[in-house]
Amino acid sequence: MFMVTNTKMVEAALNAGATGVLAAHNYRHPEALRKAVRKLHDKKLRPFGVNLVLDFESEQFRGYLEVCKEERVDFIISSLGDPKMVVDACKPLGIKVFSDVINIQHATKAVERGVDALVAVTRDAGGHAGRLTAEELIYQLVSQFDVPVIAAGGVANHDEYKRMIALGASGVSVGTAFIATQECDVSDEYKQALINADKNDVLLTKRISGIPITVLKTPYITSIGERRSFLEKKLKRYKRLKHFMGNAMPIIGLERYKHHVVGPDYQKIFCAGPSVQHIHSVTSVADVVRRIVDEN
Ligand SMILES: Cc1cc2nc3c(=O)[nH]c(=O)nc-3n(C[C@H](O)[C@H](O)[C@H](O)COP(=O)(O)O)c2cc1C
């Protein structure tokens, strides 16, 4: 999770019998990502992955990819784009590649490229949510493709976990529930806001990063509104710029989001999905894993 995941969380998840994923873009320099990967490898903690937001033009992205290859991370989750280059670069080295997908078209392309698993991002996910429900998306993916499907969105307790497995998912990918943990370094205000929130307090806004992202409704979020800015709308109308915006928006978005979260507004933007409804206290990563996986 951008601006959220750290090595402590991944370490705790691995010790609890789950796996974890470092977000490459949380490290300004690829060498900092290498340091984080080595920290976990030195503790003989495996398998864990790295999330790469695909941006083939950027030197930084190519640096992250090199680090993943050189350090032989166990798997990569690729987001927002065509995973071909990552698959071609990583699979020969034995590194598995999973692709975030939100619909069948995207999944078809990812499977054709040779990904090892699909991460089905549903409309209940925190962050850049999908559009389909788990029933719609997971059912379609499982019935159409031979690769494992991992359900992402809305899972923070055992009932939801069981529901995803019953739909055919091979596992679940969880974000929001791990933010309110002792190992997570976000502010106490952020954690408290998660505890106080209900699913009705979550809204999708394009105003932070340019692409829809789930945030808790705060007076600040209400004040900036939910729609694209005038300039973004204008740019989108022109064909060539539209193409550029389509490719660049996720990357610009990450930077803008970061600016908001670490800037003067940091206490006002709390990214989370509707699974906040199951968060009632700050607990440990291991407790969250147990709450989800164990029969109560
Ligand atoms: C604060 C936050 C940051 C996220 N950052 C990323 C990210 O950098 N890359 C990514 O692929 N997904 C990101 N996600 C989405 C998660 O990987 C996952 O799909 C989602 O959290 C699952 O839904 P849940 O929040 O209901 O558990 C983020 C989610 C949250 C809540």
The ligand as a Gaussian input file, in Angstrom:
#p B3LYP/6-31G(d) Opt

LIG

0 1
 C       -4.067000       3.096000       1.656000
 C       -4.060000       2.142000       0.500000
 C       -3.009000       2.199000      -0.400000
 C       -2.973000       1.307000      -1.478000
 N       -1.907000       1.352000      -2.325000
 C       -1.824000       0.467000      -3.339000
 C       -0.693000       0.474000      -4.200000
 O        0.239000       1.243000      -4.023000
 N       -0.670000      -0.417000      -5.218000
 C       -1.695000      -1.320000      -5.423000
 O       -1.611000      -2.113000      -6.354000
 N       -2.767000      -1.337000      -4.624000
 C       -2.852000      -0.479000      -3.583000
 N       -3.940000      -0.518000      -2.750000
 C       -4.975000      -1.550000      -2.965000
 C       -4.619000      -2.825000      -2.180000
 O       -3.483000      -3.419000      -2.742000
 C       -5.770000      -3.849000      -2.189000
 O       -6.140000      -4.164000      -3.508000
 C       -6.984000      -3.322000      -1.466000
 O       -6.593000      -2.645000      -0.297000
 C       -7.912000      -4.475000      -1.103000
 O       -9.090000      -3.981000      -0.536000
 P       -9.281000      -3.718000       1.034000
 O       -8.699000      -2.389000       1.278000
 O      -10.748000      -3.766000       1.206000
 O       -8.578000      -4.789000       1.798000
 C       -4.010000       0.357000      -1.659000
 C       -5.071000       0.321000      -0.736000
 C       -5.091000       1.187000       0.334000
 C       -6.232000       1.101000       1.315000

